């Protein structure tokens, strides 16, 4: 049961990250509209802004694909999943502090604080219990 929950949480994480794929390709006008709608004001001009937004989306999608693959054999990919969980915890903490220092909207701050970090913690807990259950099976 615990291993099944772990598989589905890793799979859900992968699928959620894969949702970034369209944002690698959206028109700049859409990107600007989303930026304004998010309460961040006008999207700054410059190639670096577009590059960073698209590169970040692409990176999320690559990570999502990796997590999706790992979700089909959580025992075999235990080390990768553990590494990703710790990265998620670190990311949640670092980006929440960073976003707060930048005075980002509260929902943006909470988005990082309440997703990546806690997901990493739950994955580590589920791995622990799955390993204990695996050790009890003769």
Secondary structure, DSSP 8 states (H G I E B T S, - for coil): -HHHHHHHHHHHHHHHHHTTTHHHHS-HHHHHHHHHHTT--S---SHHHHHHHHHHHHHHHHHHHHHHHHHT-TTTTHHHHHHHHHHHHHHHHHHHHHHHHTT--HHHHHHHHTTHHHHHHHHHHHHHHHHHHHHH--
